[in-house]
Amino acid sequence: MSAESVDLVVVGAGPAGISFAREWARLGRRVVVLEAGPTAGDSWRRMPRDMRLNSAWGASCLPGTRVPLWRYAKRLRRADFHVHLEQGARADGIELRTDWPVVAIAPSGADGFRLDSPRGTLLARRVVNATGYFSNPVVPMPPGREESSILQLSVPDYGSVDAVRERVGPGRRTIGIVGKRITAGQLALELCDAGFDVWISHRSPIEFASPIVLQQLGFLAYYPYEAIRLRLGRFAQRSSGLNMAGGRIARLLRKGTIRTVGPIDHFDADKIHLAGGEVETADAVLWATGYRPALGHLPANVPLNPVNGLPALDGAECQAARGLYFLGLDGQTDFTSRMLRGIRRDAIRLAREIAAAAGRAES
């Protein structure tokens, strides 16, 4: 059976893929979006149940969404944002194909690219890769980890407090969290409130951002300020990593209600040995140690930086494979390119750039 040919394919139906698809369709062009999961925004469906957006709703919604000023600074729940992505994928002109994992992309001569999936094969002149990070957590491998009897979880495995309790059993259980950023703090607080004993392992000192409540109060003023600074190039080198929110989690850490310990050196059966020689126990270890871009399906001729896992780009276009574009990668435009507000801006810009180039080629 011959492969289906299309002009442009988007790989991934998360915020980046849907933002681009909506803008591309708004420009009057057909777009096919391939999603490995059963629904648009599947990575958000699988995130911790009680998670909320870290940013204001008005700065994080899909392009074309009207947000009243009184709702602008609202921090949307994870489940509500997932519904928003599902609804956004239903826009006219978007053909969403779920349960369509792309296992390989390869150059295909004059056809552009060949995209292989267990569901079939597509030929596309252009490909926009928007596969994000969440499906590819970074989990360190200290000696003995794989042989340990201690339950090991990454953030995509977490689900909810109830799911963790079901796996570790009833009673007052201990959870060790490895990490020092915002997700580690959010989950530590959630587990502590649910009656777990919690300790946090980290290599460098924990740095705190403002409490979430204060951040929310400042959203309306901060985003215009940020936009001006970005245009001036003043935030070019800022990290996209989000510090642990201050406030209550900081107080619990200072009081020792949630303990902090040093880095893990190795596992020994049901014991956790720290770099300083101390020994800890836990019923489960939750690795909140970040993510790498999910790019294992890329063409063999596209090298990835061994430090950050990113391809070399000219703007959003791959240097080694022209016609292959990326969205949602760290630092593509600036430090917000991995964040919802930056993803939306970059997606709109990329759709217009590709459409303009296609128009020139067709004329």
C-alpha positions as CSV (number, residue, x, y, z in Angstrom):
1,M,0.0,0.0,0.0
2,S,1.4,3.4,-1.0
3,A,2.2,6.0,1.7
4,E,-0.1,9.0,2.2
5,S,1.4,12.3,1.1
6,V,0.6,15.6,2.9
7,D,2.2,19.0,2.8
8,L,2.8,19.5,6.6
9,V,2.7,17.2,9.6
10,V,2.9,18.2,13.3
11,V,4.3,15.6,15.6
12,G,2.8,16.0,19.1
13,A,-0.5,17.4,20.2
14,G,0.5,19.2,23.3
15,P,0.5,23.0,23.7
16,A,3.2,23.6,21.1
17,G,1.7,21.3,18.5
18,I,-1.9,22.6,18.9
19,S,-0.8,26.2,19.1
20,F,1.0,25.8,15.7
21,A,-1.8,23.8,14.2
22,R,-4.4,26.4,15.1
23,E,-2.4,29.2,13.6
24,W,-1.6,27.2,10.5
25,A,-5.3,26.3,10.0
26,R,-6.3,29.9,10.6
27,L,-4.0,30.8,7.6
28,G,-6.2,28.6,5.5
29,R,-3.9,25.5,5.3
30,R,-4.5,21.9,6.0
31,V,-2.6,20.4,8.9
32,V,-2.3,16.8,10.1
33,V,-1.3,16.4,13.8
34,L,0.0,13.0,15.0
35,E,-0.3,12.3,18.7
36,A,1.1,9.1,20.4
37,G,-1.4,9.2,23.2
38,P,-5.2,8.6,23.1
39,T,-6.1,12.3,23.3
40,A,-4.8,15.8,22.5
41,G,-2.7,17.1,25.4
42,D,-2.0,13.6,26.6
43,S,1.1,14.7,28.5
44,W,-1.1,17.0,30.6
45,R,-3.6,14.2,31.1
46,R,-0.8,12.2,32.7
47,M,0.7,14.9,34.9
48,P,0.2,14.8,38.7
49,R,-3.6,15.0,39.3
50,D,-3.6,18.1,41.5
51,M,-1.0,20.1,39.6
52,R,-1.8,23.7,38.5
53,L,-0.3,25.9,35.9
54,N,2.7,27.9,37.2
55,S,1.7,30.9,35.0
56,A,-1.3,33.0,34.5
57,W,-4.1,31.6,32.4
58,G,-4.2,34.7,30.2
59,A,-0.5,34.2,29.2
60,S,-0.8,30.4,28.9
61,C,-3.9,29.7,26.8
62,L,-3.9,28.6,23.2
63,P,-3.8,31.3,20.4
64,G,-7.2,32.9,19.7
65,T,-8.5,32.3,23.2
66,R,-10.4,35.2,24.8
67,V,-9.7,35.6,28.5
68,P,-11.6,38.2,30.5
69,L,-9.3,40.5,32.6
70,W,-10.8,39.1,35.8
71,R,-9.6,35.6,34.8
72,Y,-6.3,36.6,33.4
73,A,-4.2,35.8,36.5
74,K,-6.0,32.6,37.4
75,R,-3.8,29.5,37.7
76,L,-5.7,26.7,35.9
77,R,-5.9,23.2,37.2
78,R,-4.1,20.5,35.2
79,A,-7.3,18.7,34.3
80,D,-8.9,22.0,33.0
81,F,-5.9,22.8,30.9
82,H,-6.1,19.3,29.4
83,V,-9.7,19.9,28.4
84,H,-8.6,23.2,26.9
85,L,-6.1,21.5,24.7
86,E,-8.7,18.9,23.6
87,Q,-11.1,21.6,22.6
88,G,-8.4,23.5,20.8
89,A,-7.5,20.5,18.7
90,R,-11.1,20.5,17.3
91,A,-10.6,23.7,15.4
92,D,-11.6,23.7,11.7
93,G,-8.7,22.7,9.5
94,I,-6.9,20.5,12.1
95,E,-6.9,16.7,11.4
96,L,-5.9,15.1,14.7
97,R,-4.8,11.5,14.6
98,T,-4.5,10.0,18.1
99,D,-2.7,6.8,19.0
100,W,-0.3,7.6,16.2
101,P,3.2,7.3,17.7
102,V,5.9,8.3,15.3
103,V,8.8,5.9,15.8
104,A,11.1,7.3,13.0
105,I,11.4,10.2,10.7
106,A,13.8,9.9,7.8
107,P,14.6,12.0,4.7
108,S,12.6,10.9,1.6
109,G,14.1,12.6,-1.4
110,A,11.8,15.0,-3.2
111,D,8.9,14.1,-0.8
112,G,10.7,15.7,2.1
113,F,10.3,13.2,5.0
114,R,8.9,9.8,5.7
115,L,7.2,9.3,9.1
116,D,6.8,5.7,10.2
117,S,4.3,4.6,12.8
118,P,2.7,1.3,13.7
119,R,-0.4,2.9,12.3
120,G,1.0,3.6,8.9
121,T,3.4,5.8,6.9
122,L,3.1,9.4,5.9
123,L,5.2,11.4,3.4
124,A,5.4,15.1,4.3
125,R,7.2,18.1,2.6
126,R,7.5,19.7,6.0
127,V,7.5,18.5,9.6
128,V,7.0,20.4,12.8
129,N,8.3,18.5,15.8
130,A,6.5,19.4,19.0
131,T,7.1,16.3,21.2
132,G,8.1,18.2,24.3
133,Y,9.9,16.8,27.3
134,F,7.4,15.2,29.7
135,S,7.6,11.7,28.1
136,N,11.4,11.6,28.6
137,P,12.2,12.1,32.3
138,V,15.8,12.1,33.4
139,V,16.4,9.5,36.1
140,P,19.9,9.1,37.5
141,M,21.3,5.6,37.9
142,P,23.3,5.5,41.1
143,P,24.8,2.1,41.8
144,G,22.3,-0.5,43.1
145,R,19.3,1.5,42.0
146,E,17.9,-1.2,39.7
147,E,18.5,-4.0,42.2
148,S,16.9,-2.0,45.1
149,S,13.6,-3.2,46.7
150,I,12.6,0.4,47.1
151,L,9.8,1.6,44.8
152,Q,11.2,4.0,42.2
153,L,8.9,6.6,40.6
154,S,9.5,9.5,38.1
155,V,7.1,12.4,37.9
156,P,5.1,10.9,35.0
157,D,4.6,7.8,37.2
158,Y,3.3,9.8,40.2
159,G,-0.3,10.3,39.3
160,S,-1.7,11.4,42.7
161,V,-1.2,11.0,46.5
162,D,-3.8,8.3,46.4
163,A,-2.0,6.4,43.7
164,V,1.3,6.6,45.6
165,R,-0.4,5.3,48.8
166,E,-2.0,2.4,46.9
167,R,1.5,1.4,45.7
168,V,3.4,1.7,49.1
169,G,0.6,0.5,51.3
170,P,-1.3,2.0,54.3
171,G,0.2,3.6,57.4
172,R,2.7,6.4,57.8
173,R,5.1,5.9,55.0
174,T,8.3,7.7,54.0
175,I,8.9,9.2,50.5
176,G,12.3,10.4,49.4
177,I,12.2,13.1,46.7
178,V,15.3,13.8,44.6
179,G,15.3,17.3,43.1
180,K,15.2,21.0,44.1
181,R,13.0,22.7,41.6
182,I,9.3,23.7,41.7
183,T,7.9,20.2,41.0
184,A,9.9,18.7,43.8
185,G,8.5,21.4,46.2
186,Q,4.9,21.0,45.0
187,L,4.9,17.2,45.4
188,A,6.8,17.3,48.7
189,L,4.1,19.6,50.1
190,E,1.3,17.5,48.7
191,L,2.7,14.3,50.2
192,C,3.5,15.9,53.6
193,D,-0.1,17.2,53.8
194,A,-1.3,13.7,53.1
195,G,0.5,12.3,56.1
196,F,3.7,11.0,54.5
197,D,7.1,11.5,56.0
198,V,9.1,13.3,53.3
199,W,12.7,14.1,52.8
200,I,14.3,15.9,49.8
201,S,17.7,15.0,48.4
202,H,19.6,17.7,46.6
203,R,23.2,18.5,45.5
204,S,23.2,22.3,45.6
205,P,21.4,24.7,47.9
206,I,17.6,25.0,47.3
207,E,16.7,28.5,46.0
208,F,13.2,29.8,46.5
209,A,11.0,32.0,44.3
210,S,8.3,34.2,45.7
211,P,5.3,32.4,47.2
212,I,2.7,31.4,44.6
213,V,0.1,33.9,46.0
214,L,2.5,36.8,45.5
215,Q,3.5,35.6,42.0
216,Q,-0.2,35.5,41.1
217,L,-0.8,39.0,42.3
218,G,2.1,40.2,40.2
219,F,1.2,38.5,36.9
220,L,-0.5,41.5,35.4
221,A,2.5,43.7,35.9
222,Y,5.2,41.1,35.3
223,Y,4.4,39.9,31.8
224,P,4.5,43.3,30.0
225,Y,7.7,44.0,31.9
226,E,9.1,40.6,30.7
227,A,8.1,41.3,27.1
228,I,9.9,44.6,27.1
229,R,13.0,43.0,28.6
230,L,13.0,40.2,26.1
231,R,12.7,42.6,23.2
232,L,15.8,44.4,24.6
233,G,17.7,41.2,24.9
234,R,18.1,41.6,28.7
235,F,16.8,38.2,29.6
236,A,18.7,36.3,26.9
237,Q,20.7,34.1,29.3
238,R,18.1,33.6,31.9
239,S,17.5,29.9,32.8
240,S,14.1,28.3,32.2
241,G,14.4,26.3,35.4
242,L,11.8,27.3,38.0
243,N,12.9,27.6,41.6
244,M,10.9,26.0,44.3
245,A,8.1,28.3,45.3
246,G,8.6,30.1,48.6
247,G,6.1,30.4,51.4
248,R,4.8,27.3,53.2
249,I,7.2,24.7,51.7
250,A,10.1,26.9,52.7
251,R,8.8,27.2,56.3
252,L,8.3,23.4,56.5
253,L,11.9,22.9,55.3
254,R,13.3,25.3,57.9
255,K,11.3,23.6,60.7
256,G,12.5,20.2,59.6
257,T,8.9,18.9,59.1
258,I,10.2,18.1,55.6
259,R,13.8,17.1,55.9
260,T,16.6,17.8,53.5
261,V,19.5,15.4,52.9
262,G,22.5,15.3,50.7
263,P,22.9,13.6,47.3
264,I,22.4,9.9,46.9
265,D,25.6,7.9,46.4
266,H,24.2,4.3,46.1
267,F,21.4,1.9,47.0
268,D,21.9,-1.2,49.0
269,A,18.8,-3.4,49.0
270,D,16.3,-1.4,51.2
271,K,18.8,1.3,52.3
272,I,19.9,4.5,50.6
273,H,23.4,5.6,51.2
274,L,24.2,9.3,50.9
275,A,27.4,10.9,49.6
276,G,28.3,12.1,53.1
277,G,28.1,8.6,54.6
278,E,24.6,8.9,56.1
279,V,22.0,6.2,55.5
280,E,18.3,6.8,54.8
281,T,15.3,4.6,54.4
282,A,12.2,5.2,52.2
283,D,9.2,3.3,51.0
284,A,9.5,5.0,47.6
285,V,11.9,7.4,45.9
286,L,10.4,10.0,43.6
287,W,12.9,11.3,41.0
288,A,11.9,15.0,40.2
289,T,15.2,15.4,38.3
290,G,14.0,17.0,35.1
291,Y,13.6,16.0,31.5
292,R,15.4,15.7,28.2
293,P,13.7,16.5,24.9
294,A,11.8,13.5,23.5
295,L,13.6,13.2,20.2
296,G,14.5,9.5,19.8
297,H,12.6,9.4,16.5
298,L,14.7,11.9,14.7
299,P,16.6,11.1,11.4
300,A,20.0,9.5,12.0
301,N,21.7,12.5,10.3
302,V,20.4,14.9,12.9
303,P,23.0,15.1,15.7
304,L,22.0,16.0,19.2
305,N,24.0,18.1,21.7
306,P,25.3,15.6,24.3
307,V,24.8,18.1,27.1
308,N,21.3,19.3,26.5
309,G,19.9,16.8,24.0
310,L,19.0,19.5,21.5
311,P,19.6,19.6,17.7
312,A,21.4,22.6,16.1
313,L,18.8,25.0,14.7
314,D,18.6,28.1,12.6
315,G,15.7,29.8,14.3
316,A,13.2,26.9,14.4
317,E,14.6,25.0,11.4
318,C,17.0,22.0,11.8
319,Q,20.4,22.8,10.3
320,A,21.0,19.1,9.3
321,A,17.5,18.5,7.8
322,R,15.9,21.5,6.1
323,G,12.1,21.4,6.3
324,L,12.2,19.9,9.8
325,Y,11.2,22.5,12.4
326,F,11.0,22.4,16.2
327,L,8.8,24.0,18.8
328,G,8.9,24.0,22.6
329,L,12.7,23.4,23.0
330,D,14.7,25.2,25.7
331,G,16.2,28.5,24.6
332,Q,14.9,28.4,21.0
333,T,14.1,32.1,21.1
334,D,14.7,32.9,24.8
335,F,14.2,31.4,28.2
336,T,10.4,31.3,27.8
337,S,10.5,29.1,24.7
338,R,9.9,26.0,26.8
339,M,7.1,27.7,28.8
340,L,3.5,28.0,27.7
341,R,3.7,31.8,27.0
342,G,6.8,31.4,24.9
343,I,5.5,28.3,23.1
344,R,2.4,30.2,22.0
345,R,4.4,33.1,20.7
346,D,7.0,30.9,18.9
347,A,4.2,28.8,17.3
348,I,2.4,31.8,15.9
349,R,5.7,33.2,14.5
350,L,6.7,29.8,13.0
351,A,3.4,29.2,11.3
352,R,3.5,32.7,9.6
353,E,7.2,32.2,8.5
354,I,6.5,28.7,7.0
355,A,3.3,30.0,5.3
356,A,5.2,33.0,3.8
357,A,8.0,30.7,2.5
358,A,5.5,28.3,1.1
359,G,3.6,31.2,-0.6
360,R,6.9,32.4,-2.2
361,A,7.6,28.8,-3.5
362,E,4.1,28.4,-4.9
363,S,4.1,31.8,-6.8
